[in-house]
Amino acid sequence: MATLVARGEPSRGVFAAVAQEVGRLLPADLTLIGRYEDDVQTGAGGWSATGEPVPIRGRVSLGGRNVSD
């Protein structure tokens, strides 16, 4: 990860690499990384074992009845 940061990789790429390492370590089929502030979740990166792209949504307001709440 430090190499990616040193090369100036955008944060989404660094977080995707972290998600990949965590997914392989656990082992998981899907790993998502997000940041929570107040009542908002911001997608940071993701990885899937199938190699399919993981869509990362931007900011999502939390509250009510949702999975992230």
mmCIF file as Biopython writes it, N, C-alpha, C and O atoms, coordinates in Angstrom:
data_model
#
loop_
_atom_site.group_PDB
_atom_site.id
_atom_site.type_symbol
_atom_site.label_atom_id
_atom_site.label_alt_id
_atom_site.label_comp_id
_atom_site.label_asym_id
_atom_site.label_entity_id
_atom_site.label_seq_id
_atom_site.pdbx_PDB_ins_code
_atom_site.Cartn_x
_atom_site.Cartn_y
_atom_site.Cartn_z
_atom_site.occupancy
_atom_site.B_iso_or_equiv
_atom_site.auth_seq_id
_atom_site.auth_asym_id
_atom_site.pdbx_PDB_model_num
ATOM 1   N N  . MET A ? 1  ? 0.809   -1.178  0.000   1.0 0.0 1  A 1 
ATOM 2   C CA . MET A ? 1  ? 0.000   0.000   0.000   1.0 0.0 1  A 1 
ATOM 3   C C  . MET A ? 1  ? 0.870   1.266   0.000   1.0 0.0 1  A 1 
ATOM 4   O O  . MET A ? 1  ? 0.548   2.249   -0.667  1.0 0.0 1  A 1 
ATOM 5   N N  . ALA A ? 2  ? 1.936   1.229   0.730   1.0 0.0 2  A 1 
ATOM 6   C CA . ALA A ? 2  ? 2.809   2.410   0.801   1.0 0.0 2  A 1 
ATOM 7   C C  . ALA A ? 2  ? 3.368   2.752   -0.575  1.0 0.0 2  A 1 
ATOM 8   O O  . ALA A ? 2  ? 3.565   3.926   -0.889  1.0 0.0 2  A 1 
ATOM 9   N N  . THR A ? 3  ? 3.625   1.741   -1.394  1.0 0.0 3  A 1 
ATOM 10  C CA . THR A ? 3  ? 4.136   1.985   -2.737  1.0 0.0 3  A 1 
ATOM 11  C C  . THR A ? 3  ? 3.103   2.718   -3.581  1.0 0.0 3  A 1 
ATOM 12  O O  . THR A ? 3  ? 3.444   3.625   -4.340  1.0 0.0 3  A 1 
ATOM 13  N N  . LEU A ? 4  ? 1.835   2.320   -3.447  1.0 0.0 4  A 1 
ATOM 14  C CA . LEU A ? 4  ? 0.776   2.997   -4.183  1.0 0.0 4  A 1 
ATOM 15  C C  . LEU A ? 4  ? 0.682   4.471   -3.781  1.0 0.0 4  A 1 
ATOM 16  O O  . LEU A ? 4  ? 0.558   5.353   -4.630  1.0 0.0 4  A 1 
ATOM 17  N N  . VAL A ? 5  ? 0.742   4.714   -2.494  1.0 0.0 5  A 1 
ATOM 18  C CA . VAL A ? 5  ? 0.680   6.090   -2.001  1.0 0.0 5  A 1 
ATOM 19  C C  . VAL A ? 5  ? 1.881   6.884   -2.508  1.0 0.0 5  A 1 
ATOM 20  O O  . VAL A ? 5  ? 1.736   8.026   -2.944  1.0 0.0 5  A 1 
ATOM 21  N N  . ALA A ? 6  ? 3.065   6.277   -2.449  1.0 0.0 6  A 1 
ATOM 22  C CA . ALA A ? 6  ? 4.287   6.965   -2.886  1.0 0.0 6  A 1 
ATOM 23  C C  . ALA A ? 6  ? 4.240   7.296   -4.380  1.0 0.0 6  A 1 
ATOM 24  O O  . ALA A ? 6  ? 4.797   8.307   -4.809  1.0 0.0 6  A 1 
ATOM 25  N N  . ARG A ? 7  ? 3.580   6.453   -5.169  1.0 0.0 7  A 1 
ATOM 26  C CA . ARG A ? 7  ? 3.459   6.701   -6.610  1.0 0.0 7  A 1 
ATOM 27  C C  . ARG A ? 7  ? 2.381   7.721   -6.935  1.0 0.0 7  A 1 
ATOM 28  O O  . ARG A ? 7  ? 2.229   8.127   -8.087  1.0 0.0 7  A 1 
ATOM 29  N N  . GLY A ? 8  ? 1.631   8.136   -5.917  1.0 0.0 8  A 1 
ATOM 30  C CA . GLY A ? 8  ? 0.579   9.122   -6.144  1.0 0.0 8  A 1 
ATOM 31  C C  . GLY A ? 8  ? -0.720  8.539   -6.642  1.0 0.0 8  A 1 
ATOM 32  O O  . GLY A ? 8  ? -1.520  9.234   -7.267  1.0 0.0 8  A 1 
ATOM 33  N N  . GLU A ? 9  ? -0.935  7.263   -6.367  1.0 0.0 9  A 1 
ATOM 34  C CA . GLU A ? 9  ? -2.189  6.602   -6.760  1.0 0.0 9  A 1 
ATOM 35  C C  . GLU A ? 9  ? -3.371  7.340   -6.129  1.0 0.0 9  A 1 
ATOM 36  O O  . GLU A ? 9  ? -3.311  7.707   -4.956  1.0 0.0 9  A 1 
ATOM 37  N N  . PRO A ? 10 ? -4.440  7.562   -6.891  1.0 0.0 10 A 1 
ATOM 38  C CA . PRO A ? 10 ? -5.629  8.196   -6.299  1.0 0.0 10 A 1 
ATOM 39  C C  . PRO A ? 10 ? -6.169  7.367   -5.124  1.0 0.0 10 A 1 
ATOM 40  O O  . PRO A ? 10 ? -5.980  6.152   -5.067  1.0 0.0 10 A 1 
ATOM 41  N N  . SER A ? 11 ? -6.838  8.043   -4.202  1.0 0.0 11 A 1 
ATOM 42  C CA . SER A ? 11 ? -7.304  7.362   -2.985  1.0 0.0 11 A 1 
ATOM 43  C C  . SER A ? 11 ? -8.209  6.180   -3.293  1.0 0.0 11 A 1 
ATOM 44  O O  . SER A ? 11 ? -8.159  5.176   -2.583  1.0 0.0 11 A 1 
ATOM 45  N N  . ARG A ? 12 ? -9.031  6.268   -4.325  1.0 0.0 12 A 1 
ATOM 46  C CA . ARG A ? 12 ? -9.922  5.147   -4.666  1.0 0.0 12 A 1 
ATOM 47  C C  . ARG A ? 12 ? -9.109  3.890   -4.987  1.0 0.0 12 A 1 
ATOM 48  O O  . ARG A ? 12 ? -9.507  2.789   -4.606  1.0 0.0 12 A 1 
ATOM 49  N N  . GLY A ? 13 ? -7.978  4.036   -5.678  1.0 0.0 13 A 1 
ATOM 50  C CA . GLY A ? 13 ? -7.122  2.898   -5.995  1.0 0.0 13 A 1 
ATOM 51  C C  . GLY A ? 13 ? -6.461  2.311   -4.763  1.0 0.0 13 A 1 
ATOM 52  O O  . GLY A ? 13 ? -6.329  1.092   -4.646  1.0 0.0 13 A 1 
ATOM 53  N N  . VAL A ? 14 ? -6.046  3.169   -3.843  1.0 0.0 14 A 1 
ATOM 54  C CA . VAL A ? 14 ? -5.427  2.695   -2.603  1.0 0.0 14 A 1 
ATOM 55  C C  . VAL A ? 14 ? -6.452  1.931   -1.779  1.0 0.0 14 A 1 
ATOM 56  O O  . VAL A ? 14 ? -6.155  0.850   -1.270  1.0 0.0 14 A 1 
ATOM 57  N N  . PHE A ? 15 ? -7.664  2.485   -1.642  1.0 0.0 15 A 1 
ATOM 58  C CA . PHE A ? 15 ? -8.698  1.802   -0.871  1.0 0.0 15 A 1 
ATOM 59  C C  . PHE A ? 15 ? -9.130  0.492   -1.538  1.0 0.0 15 A 1 
ATOM 60  O O  . PHE A ? 15 ? -9.462  -0.469  -0.844  1.0 0.0 15 A 1 
ATOM 61  N N  . ALA A ? 16 ? -9.131  0.442   -2.866  1.0 0.0 16 A 1 
ATOM 62  C CA . ALA A ? 16 ? -9.451  -0.803  -3.566  1.0 0.0 16 A 1 
ATOM 63  C C  . ALA A ? 16 ? -8.386  -1.868  -3.272  1.0 0.0 16 A 1 
ATOM 64  O O  . ALA A ? 16 ? -8.716  -3.042  -3.101  1.0 0.0 16 A 1 
ATOM 65  N N  . ALA A ? 17 ? -7.135  -1.469  -3.215  1.0 0.0 17 A 1 
ATOM 66  C CA . ALA A ? 17 ? -6.056  -2.414  -2.891  1.0 0.0 17 A 1 
ATOM 67  C C  . ALA A ? 17 ? -6.193  -2.921  -1.453  1.0 0.0 17 A 1 
ATOM 68  O O  . ALA A ? 17 ? -5.966  -4.100  -1.184  1.0 0.0 17 A 1 
ATOM 69  N N  . VAL A ? 18 ? -6.564  -2.032  -0.537  1.0 0.0 18 A 1 
ATOM 70  C CA . VAL A ? 18 ? -6.792  -2.449  0.850   1.0 0.0 18 A 1 
ATOM 71  C C  . VAL A ? 18 ? -7.953  -3.430  0.912   1.0 0.0 18 A 1 
ATOM 72  O O  . VAL A ? 18 ? -7.869  -4.449  1.597   1.0 0.0 18 A 1 
ATOM 73  N N  . ALA A ? 19 ? -9.043  -3.126  0.197   1.0 0.0 19 A 1 
ATOM 74  C CA . ALA A ? 19 ? -10.203 -4.024  0.169   1.0 0.0 19 A 1 
ATOM 75  C C  . ALA A ? 19 ? -9.821  -5.392  -0.383  1.0 0.0 19 A 1 
ATOM 76  O O  . ALA A ? 19 ? -10.291 -6.414  0.117   1.0 0.0 19 A 1 
ATOM 77  N N  . GLN A ? 20 ? -8.977  -5.422  -1.404  1.0 0.0 20 A 1 
ATOM 78  C CA . GLN A ? 20 ? -8.527  -6.690  -1.982  1.0 0.0 20 A 1 
ATOM 79  C C  . GLN A ? 20 ? -7.735  -7.504  -0.962  1.0 0.0 20 A 1 
ATOM 80  O O  . GLN A ? 20 ? -7.969  -8.704  -0.815  1.0 0.0 20 A 1 
ATOM 81  N N  . GLU A ? 21 ? -6.819  -6.880  -0.272  1.0 0.0 21 A 1 
ATOM 82  C CA . GLU A ? 21 ? -6.019  -7.593  0.729   1.0 0.0 21 A 1 
ATOM 83  C C  . GLU A ? 21 ? -6.894  -8.143  1.852   1.0 0.0 21 A 1 
ATOM 84  O O  . GLU A ? 21 ? -6.712  -9.282  2.283   1.0 0.0 21 A 1 
ATOM 85  N N  . VAL A ? 22 ? -7.835  -7.343  2.322   1.0 0.0 22 A 1 
ATOM 86  C CA . VAL A ? 22 ? -8.740  -7.792  3.387   1.0 0.0 22 A 1 
ATOM 87  C C  . VAL A ? 22 ? -9.596  -8.946  2.890   1.0 0.0 22 A 1 
ATOM 88  O O  . VAL A ? 22 ? -9.774  -9.936  3.600   1.0 0.0 22 A 1 
ATOM 89  N N  . GLY A ? 23 ? -10.132 -8.828  1.668   1.0 0.0 23 A 1 
ATOM 90  C CA . GLY A ? 23 ? -10.968 -9.891  1.101   1.0 0.0 23 A 1 
ATOM 91  C C  . GLY A ? 23 ? -10.237 -11.206 0.957   1.0 0.0 23 A 1 
ATOM 92  O O  . GLY A ? 23 ? -10.812 -12.264 1.211   1.0 0.0 23 A 1 
ATOM 93  N N  . ARG A ? 24 ? -8.989  -11.159 0.557   1.0 0.0 24 A 1 
ATOM 94  C CA . ARG A ? 24 ? -8.201  -12.387 0.418   1.0 0.0 24 A 1 
ATOM 95  C C  . ARG A ? 24 ? -7.777  -12.951 1.768   1.0 0.0 24 A 1 
ATOM 96  O O  . ARG A ? 24 ? -7.657  -14.166 1.923   1.0 0.0 24 A 1 
ATOM 97  N N  . LEU A ? 25 ? -7.553  -12.087 2.732   1.0 0.0 25 A 1 
ATOM 98  C CA . LEU A ? 25 ? -7.138  -12.520 4.059   1.0 0.0 25 A 1 
ATOM 99  C C  . LEU A ? 25 ? -8.270  -13.236 4.783   1.0 0.0 25 A 1 
ATOM 100 O O  . LEU A ? 25 ? -8.014  -14.207 5.495   1.0 0.0 25 A 1 
ATOM 101 N N  . LEU A ? 26 ? -9.511  -12.790 4.625   1.0 0.0 26 A 1 
ATOM 102 C CA . LEU A ? 26 ? -10.609 -13.290 5.460   1.0 0.0 26 A 1 
ATOM 103 C C  . LEU A ? 26 ? -11.188 -14.673 5.126   1.0 0.0 26 A 1 
ATOM 104 O O  . LEU A ? 26 ? -11.627 -15.242 6.125   1.0 0.0 26 A 1 
ATOM 105 N N  . PRO A ? 27 ? -11.288 -15.282 4.108   1.0 0.0 27 A 1 
ATOM 106 C CA . PRO A ? 27 ? -11.486 -14.961 2.708   1.0 0.0 27 A 1 
ATOM 107 C C  . PRO A ? 27 ? -12.942 -14.566 2.463   1.0 0.0 27 A 1 
ATOM 108 O O  . PRO A ? 27 ? -13.853 -15.197 2.998   1.0 0.0 27 A 1 
ATOM 109 N N  . ALA A ? 28 ? -13.160 -13.546 1.673   1.0 0.0 28 A 1 
ATOM 110 C CA . ALA A ? 28 ? -14.497 -13.030 1.388   1.0 0.0 28 A 1 
ATOM 111 C C  . ALA A ? 28 ? -14.697 -12.954 -0.118  1.0 0.0 28 A 1 
ATOM 112 O O  . ALA A ? 28 ? -13.735 -12.914 -0.885  1.0 0.0 28 A 1 
ATOM 113 N N  . ASP A ? 29 ? -15.956 -12.934 -0.528  1.0 0.0 29 A 1 
ATOM 114 C CA . ASP A ? 29 ? -16.278 -12.782 -1.939  1.0 0.0 29 A 1 
ATOM 115 C C  . ASP A ? 29 ? -16.371 -11.321 -2.347  1.0 0.0 29 A 1 
ATOM 116 O O  . ASP A ? 29 ? -16.165 -10.978 -3.511  1.0 0.0 29 A 1 
ATOM 117 N N  . LEU A ? 30 ? -16.685 -10.455 -1.373  1.0 0.0 30 A 1 
ATOM 118 C CA . LEU A ? 30 ? -16.861 -9.039  -1.643  1.0 0.0 30 A 1 
ATOM 119 C C  . LEU A ? 30 ? -16.400 -8.246  -0.434  1.0 0.0 30 A 1 
ATOM 120 O O  . LEU A ? 30 ? -16.743 -8.580  0.700   1.0 0.0 30 A 1 
ATOM 121 N N  . THR A ? 31 ? -15.630 -7.205  -0.669  1.0 0.0 31 A 1 
ATOM 122 C CA . THR A ? 31 ? -15.164 -6.334  0.405   1.0 0.0 31 A 1 
ATOM 123 C C  . THR A ? 31 ? -15.420 -4.889  -0.009  1.0 0.0 31 A 1 
ATOM 124 O O  . THR A ? 31 ? -15.058 -4.476  -1.111  1.0 0.0 31 A 1 
ATOM 125 N N  . LEU A ? 32 ? -16.042 -4.132  0.875   1.0 0.0 32 A 1 
ATOM 126 C CA . LEU A ? 32 ? -16.317 -2.720  0.628   1.0 0.0 32 A 1 
ATOM 127 C C  . LEU A ? 32 ? -15.741 -1.895  1.766   1.0 0.0 32 A 1 
ATOM 128 O O  . LEU A ? 32 ? -15.794 -2.302  2.927   1.0 0.0 32 A 1 
ATOM 129 N N  . ILE A ? 33 ? -15.199 -0.752  1.436   1.0 0.0 33 A 1 
ATOM 130 C CA . ILE A ? 33 ? -14.667 0.161   2.442   1.0 0.0 33 A 1 
ATOM 131 C C  . ILE A ? 33 ? -15.409 1.478   2.310   1.0 0.0 33 A 1 
ATOM 132 O O  . ILE A ? 33 ? -15.543 2.023   1.215   1.0 0.0 33 A 1 
ATOM 133 N N  . GLY A ? 34 ? -15.888 1.981   3.434   1.0 0.0 34 A 1 
ATOM 134 C CA . GLY A ? 34 ? -16.615 3.243   3.435   1.0 0.0 34 A 1 
ATOM 135 C C  . GLY A ? 34 ? -16.220 4.087   4.625   1.0 0.0 34 A 1 
ATOM 136 O O  . GLY A ? 34 ? -15.642 3.599   5.596   1.0 0.0 34 A 1 
ATOM 137 N N  . ARG A ? 35 ? -16.538 5.342   4.531   1.0 0.0 35 A 1 
ATOM 138 C CA . ARG A ? 35 ? -16.261 6.272   5.615   1.0 0.0 35 A 1 
ATOM 139 C C  . ARG A ? 35 ? -17.595 6.839   6.100   1.0 0.0 35 A 1 
ATOM 140 O O  . ARG A ? 35 ? -18.462 7.203   5.305   1.0 0.0 35 A 1 
ATOM 141 N N  . TYR A ? 36 ? -17.736 6.903   7.421   1.0 0.0 36 A 1 
ATOM 142 C CA . TYR A ? 36 ? -18.965 7.406   8.014   1.0 0.0 36 A 1 
ATOM 143 C C  . TYR A ? 36 ? -18.699 8.703   8.748   1.0 0.0 36 A 1 
ATOM 144 O O  . TYR A ? 36 ? -17.788 8.789   9.571   1.0 0.0 36 A 1 
ATOM 145 N N  . GLU A ? 37 ? -19.501 9.711   8.445   1.0 0.0 37 A 1 
ATOM 146 C CA . GLU A ? 37 ? -19.435 10.990  9.149   1.0 0.0 37 A 1 
ATOM 147 C C  . GLU A ? 37 ? -20.876 11.438  9.369   1.0 0.0 37 A 1 
ATOM 148 O O  . GLU A ? 37 ? -21.667 11.509  8.429   1.0 0.0 37 A 1 
ATOM 149 N N  . ASP A ? 38 ? -21.201 11.735  10.613  1.0 0.0 38 A 1 
ATOM 150 C CA . ASP A ? 38 ? -22.554 12.164  10.957  1.0 0.0 38 A 1 
ATOM 151 C C  . ASP A ? 38 ? -23.560 11.159  10.388  1.0 0.0 38 A 1 
ATOM 152 O O  . ASP A ? 38 ? -23.531 9.985   10.757  1.0 0.0 38 A 1 
ATOM 153 N N  . ASP A ? 39 ? -24.437 11.600  9.507   1.0 0.0 39 A 1 
ATOM 154 C CA . ASP A ? 39 ? -25.450 10.717  8.933   1.0 0.0 39 A 1 
ATOM 155 C C  . ASP A ? 39 ? -25.203 10.446  7.454   1.0 0.0 39 A 1 
ATOM 156 O O  . ASP A ? 39 ? -26.150 10.268  6.688   1.0 0.0 39 A 1 
ATOM 157 N N  . VAL A ? 40 ? -23.925 10.415  7.048   1.0 0.0 40 A 1 
ATOM 158 C CA . VAL A ? 40 ? -23.577 10.206  5.643   1.0 0.0 40 A 1 
ATOM 159 C C  . VAL A ? 40 ? -22.496 9.140   5.530   1.0 0.0 40 A 1 
ATOM 160 O O  . VAL A ? 40 ? -21.512 9.152   6.270   1.0 0.0 40 A 1 
ATOM 161 N N  . GLN A ? 41 ? -22.696 8.215   4.590   1.0 0.0 41 A 1 
ATOM 162 C CA . GLN A ? 41 ? -21.677 7.215   4.274   1.0 0.0 41 A 1 
ATOM 163 C C  . GLN A ? 41 ? -21.094 7.579   2.915   1.0 0.0 41 A 1 
ATOM 164 O O  . GLN A ? 41 ? -21.834 7.892   1.982   1.0 0.0 41 A 1 
ATOM 165 N N  . THR A ? 42 ? -19.768 7.539   2.801   1.0 0.0 42 A 1 
ATOM 166 C CA . THR A ? 42 ? -19.089 7.804   1.540   1.0 0.0 42 A 1 
ATOM 167 C C  . THR A ? 42 ? -18.306 6.560   1.150   1.0 0.0 42 A 1 
ATOM 168 O O  . THR A ? 42 ? -17.455 6.094   1.907   1.0 0.0 42 A 1 
ATOM 169 N N  . GLY A ? 43 ? -18.595 6.017   -0.041  1.0 0.0 43 A 1 
ATOM 170 C CA . GLY A ? 43 ? -17.866 4.854   -0.532  1.0 0.0 43 A 1 
ATOM 171 C C  . GLY A ? 43 ? -16.426 5.202   -0.821  1.0 0.0 43 A 1 
ATOM 172 O O  . GLY A ? 43 ? -16.137 6.249   -1.400  1.0 0.0 43 A 1 
ATOM 173 N N  . ALA A ? 44 ? -15.507 4.315   -0.414  1.0 0.0 44 A 1 
ATOM 174 C CA . ALA A ? 44 ? -14.084 4.598   -0.598  1.0 0.0 44 A 1 
ATOM 175 C C  . ALA A ? 44 ? -13.408 3.616   -1.546  1.0 0.0 44 A 1 
ATOM 176 O O  . ALA A ? 44 ? -12.510 4.011   -2.289  1.0 0.0 44 A 1 
ATOM 177 N N  . GLY A ? 45 ? -13.809 2.355   -1.543  1.0 0.0 45 A 1 
ATOM 178 C CA . GLY A ? 45 ? -13.170 1.365   -2.402  1.0 0.0 45 A 1 
ATOM 179 C C  . GLY A ? 45 ? -13.828 0.020   -2.241  1.0 0.0 45 A 1 
ATOM 180 O O  . GLY A ? 45 ? -14.559 -0.209  -1.277  1.0 0.0 45 A 1 
ATOM 181 N N  . GLY A ? 46 ? -13.575 -0.876  -3.178  1.0 0.0 46 A 1 
ATOM 182 C CA . GLY A ? 46 ? -14.156 -2.204  -3.102  1.0 0.0 46 A 1 
ATOM 183 C C  . GLY A ? 46 ? -13.401 -3.204  -3.946  1.0 0.0 46 A 1 
ATOM 184 O O  . GLY A ? 46 ? -12.577 -2.844  -4.787  1.0 0.0 46 A 1 
ATOM 185 N N  . TRP A ? 47 ? -13.704 -4.481  -3.703  1.0 0.0 47 A 1 
ATOM 186 C CA . TRP A ? 47 ? -13.052 -5.588  -4.416  1.0 0.0 47 A 1 
ATOM 187 C C  . TRP A ? 47 ? -14.008 -6.772  -4.442  1.0 0.0 47 A 1 
ATOM 188 O O  . TRP A ? 47 ? -14.752 -6.984  -3.485  1.0 0.0 47 A 1 
ATOM 189 N N  . SER A ? 48 ? -13.999 -7.545  -5.524  1.0 0.0 48 A 1 
ATOM 190 C CA . SER A ? 48 ? -14.785 -8.776  -5.587  1.0 0.0 48 A 1 
ATOM 191 C C  . SER A ? 48 ? -13.899 -9.928  -6.037  1.0 0.0 48 A 1 
ATOM 192 O O  . SER A ? 48 ? -13.002 -9.754  -6.862  1.0 0.0 48 A 1 
ATOM 193 N N  . ALA A ? 49 ? -14.160 -11.100 -5.488  1.0 0.0 49 A 1 
ATOM 194 C CA . ALA A ? 49 ? -13.367 -12.290 -5.801  1.0 0.0 49 A 1 
ATOM 195 C C  . ALA A ? 49 ? -13.528 -12.714 -7.254  1.0 0.0 49 A 1 
ATOM 196 O O  . ALA A ? 49 ? -12.650 -13.379 -7.803  1.0 0.0 49 A 1 
ATOM 197 N N  . THR A ? 50 ? -14.645 -12.338 -7.889  1.0 0.0 50 A 1 
ATOM 198 C CA . THR A ? 50 ? -14.879 -12.723 -9.281  1.0 0.0 50 A 1 
ATOM 199 C C  . THR A ? 50 ? -14.130 -11.838 -10.261 1.0 0.0 50 A 1 
ATOM 200 O O  . THR A ? 50 ? -14.041 -12.158 -11.446 1.0 0.0 50 A 1 
ATOM 201 N N  . GLY A ? 51 ? -13.589 -10.723 -9.774  1.0 0.0 51 A 1 
ATOM 202 C CA . GLY A ? 51 ? -12.904 -9.788  -10.656 1.0 0.0 51 A 1 
ATOM 203 C C  . GLY A ? 51 ? -13.837 -8.784  -11.300 1.0 0.0 51 A 1 
ATOM 204 O O  . GLY A ? 51 ? -13.394 -7.892  -12.024 1.0 0.0 51 A 1 
ATOM 205 N N  . GLU A ? 52 ? -15.143 -8.925  -11.037 1.0 0.0 52 A 1 
ATOM 206 C CA . GLU A ? 52 ? -16.114 -7.972  -11.559 1.0 0.0 52 A 1 
ATOM 207 C C  . GLU A ? 52 ? -15.890 -6.609  -10.912 1.0 0.0 52 A 1 
ATOM 208 O O  . GLU A ? 52 ? -15.524 -6.541  -9.738  1.0 0.0 52 A 1 
ATOM 209 N N  . PRO A ? 53 ? -16.102 -5.531  -11.649 1.0 0.0 53 A 1 
ATOM 210 C CA . PRO A ? 53 ? -15.968 -4.205  -11.048 1.0 0.0 53 A 1 
ATOM 211 C C  . PRO A ? 53 ? -16.985 -4.020  -9.914  1.0 0.0 53 A 1 
ATOM 212 O O  . PRO A ? 53 ? -18.122 -4.483  -10.007 1.0 0.0 53 A 1 
ATOM 213 N N  . VAL A ? 54 ? -16.573 -3.359  -8.878  1.0 0.0 54 A 1 
ATOM 214 C CA . VAL A ? 54 ? -17.455 -3.082  -7.741  1.0 0.0 54 A 1 
ATOM 215 C C  . VAL A ? 54 ? -17.859 -1.623  -7.824  1.0 0.0 54 A 1 
ATOM 216 O O  . VAL A ? 54 ? -17.025 -0.732  -7.660  1.0 0.0 54 A 1 
ATOM 217 N N  . PRO A ? 55 ? -19.157 -1.373  -8.082  1.0 0.0 55 A 1 
ATOM 218 C CA . PRO A ? 55 ? -19.576 0.028   -8.156  1.0 0.0 55 A 1 
ATOM 219 C C  . PRO A ? 55 ? -19.514 0.672   -6.771  1.0 0.0 55 A 1 
ATOM 220 O O  . PRO A ? 55 ? -20.066 0.140   -5.808  1.0 0.0 55 A 1 
ATOM 221 N N  . ILE A ? 56 ? -18.855 1.790   -6.680  1.0 0.0 56 A 1 
ATOM 222 C CA . ILE A ? 56 ? -18.733 2.514   -5.416  1.0 0.0 56 A 1 
ATOM 223 C C  . ILE A ? 56 ? -19.580 3.778   -5.538  1.0 0.0 56 A 1 
ATOM 224 O O  . ILE A ? 56 ? -19.288 4.680   -6.323  1.0 0.0 56 A 1 
ATOM 225 N N  . ARG A ? 57 ? -20.625 3.807   -4.742  1.0 0.0 57 A 1 
ATOM 226 C CA . ARG A ? 57 ? -21.484 4.996   -4.753  1.0 0.0 57 A 1 
ATOM 227 C C  . ARG A ? 57 ? -20.802 6.103   -3.979  1.0 0.0 57 A 1 
ATOM 228 O O  . ARG A ? 57 ? -20.005 5.849   -3.076  1.0 0.0 57 A 1 
ATOM 229 N N  . GLY A ? 58 ? -21.117 7.308   -4.334  1.0 0.0 58 A 1 
ATOM 230 C CA . GLY A ? 58 ? -20.565 8.459   -3.628  1.0 0.0 58 A 1 
ATOM 231 C C  . GLY A ? 58 ? -21.149 8.570   -2.234  1.0 0.0 58 A 1 
ATOM 232 O O  . GLY A ? 58 ? -21.055 7.633   -1.441  1.0 0.0 58 A 1 
ATOM 233 N N  . ARG A ? 59 ? -21.738 9.682   -1.937  1.0 0.0 59 A 1 
ATOM 234 C CA . ARG A ? 59 ? -22.291 9.937   -0.610  1.0 0.0 59 A 1 
ATOM 235 C C  . ARG A ? 59 ? -23.720 9.427   -0.532  1.0 0.0 59 A 1 
ATOM 236 O O  . ARG A ? 59 ? -24.529 9.667   -1.429  1.0 0.0 59 A 1 
ATOM 237 N N  . VAL A ? 60 ? -24.021 8.718   0.552   1.0 0.0 60 A 1 
ATOM 238 C CA . VAL A ? 60 ? -25.359 8.189   0.782   1.0 0.0 60 A 1 
ATOM 239 C C  . VAL A ? 60 ? -25.819 8.661   2.149   1.0 0.0 60 A 1 
ATOM 240 O O  . VAL A ? 60 ? -25.143 8.428   3.150   1.0 0.0 60 A 1 
ATOM 241 N N  . SER A ? 61 ? -26.973 9.328   2.194   1.0 0.0 61 A 1 
ATOM 242 C CA . SER A ? 61 ? -27.526 9.759   3.477   1.0 0.0 61 A 1 
ATOM 243 C C  . SER A ? 61 ? -28.089 8.556   4.212   1.0 0.0 61 A 1 
ATOM 244 O O  . SER A ? 61 ? -28.803 7.739   3.630   1.0 0.0 61 A 1 
ATOM 245 N N  . LEU A ? 62 ? -27.767 8.451   5.482   1.0 0.0 62 A 1 
ATOM 246 C CA . LEU A ? 62 ? -28.241 7.356   6.303   1.0 0.0 62 A 1 
ATOM 247 C C  . LEU A ? 62 ? -29.440 7.806   7.118   1.0 0.0 62 A 1 
ATOM 248 O O  . LEU A ? 62 ? -29.616 8.990   7.406   1.0 0.0 62 A 1 
ATOM 249 N N  . GLY A ? 63 ? -30.238 6.851   7.471   1.0 0.0 63 A 1 
ATOM 250 C CA . GLY A ? 63 ? -31.407 7.134   8.274   1.0 0.0 63 A 1 
ATOM 251 C C  . GLY A ? 63 ? -32.584 6.322   7.785   1.0 0.0 63 A 1 
ATOM 252 O O  . GLY A ? 63 ? -32.602 5.863   6.643   1.0 0.0 63 A 1 
ATOM 253 N N  . GLY A ? 64 ? -33.547 6.150   8.632   1.0 0.0 64 A 1 
ATOM 254 C CA . GLY A ? 64 ? -34.691 5.352   8.230   1.0 0.0 64 A 1 
ATOM 255 C C  . GLY A ? 64 ? -34.344 3.881   8.221   1.0 0.0 64 A 1 
ATOM 256 O O  . GLY A ? 64 ? -33.662 3.381   9.116   1.0 0.0 64 A 1 
ATOM 257 N N  . ARG A ? 65 ? -34.824 3.193   7.197   1.0 0.0 65 A 1 
ATOM 258 C CA . ARG A ? 65 ? -34.599 1.751   7.105   1.0 0.0 65 A 1 
ATOM 259 C C  . ARG A ? 65 ? -33.736 1.449   5.890   1.0 0.0 65 A 1 
ATOM 260 O O  . ARG A ? 65 ? -34.236 1.388   4.766   1.0 0.0 65 A 1 
ATOM 261 N N  . ASN A ? 66 ? -32.442 1.261   6.114   1.0 0.0 66 A 1 
ATOM 262 C CA . ASN A ? 66 ? -31.543 0.872   5.043   1.0 0.0 66 A 1 
ATOM 263 C C  . ASN A ? 66 ? -30.462 -0.028  5.610   1.0 0.0 66 A 1 
ATOM 264 O O  . ASN A ? 66 ? -30.277 -0.103  6.825   1.0 0.0 66 A 1 
ATOM 265 N N  . VAL A ? 67 ? -29.755 -0.704  4.732   1.0 0.0 67 A 1 
ATOM 266 C CA . VAL A ? 67 ? -28.750 -1.676  5.155   1.0 0.0 67 A 1 
ATOM 267 C C  . VAL A ? 67 ? -27.605 -1.013  5.908   1.0 0.0 67 A 1 
ATOM 268 O O  . VAL A ? 67 ? -27.077 -1.586  6.861   1.0 0.0 67 A 1 
ATOM 269 N N  . SER A ? 68 ? -27.219 0.174   5.495   1.0 0.0 68 A 1 
ATOM 270 C CA . SER A ? 68 ? -26.074 0.847   6.106   1.0 0.0 68 A 1 
ATOM 271 C C  . SER A ? 68 ? -26.389 1.480   7.452   1.0 0.0 68 A 1 
ATOM 272 O O  . SER A ? 68 ? -25.478 1.858   8.189   1.0 0.0 68 A 1 
ATOM 273 N N  . ASP A ? 69 ? -27.660 1.597   7.773   1.0 0.0 69 A 1 
ATOM 274 C CA . ASP A ? 69 ? -28.065 2.286   8.994   1.0 0.0 69 A 1 
ATOM 275 C C  . ASP A ? 69 ? -27.842 1.438   10.222  1.0 0.0 69 A 1 
ATOM 276 O O  . ASP A ? 69 ? -28.133 1.875   11.335  1.0 0.0 69 A 1 
#
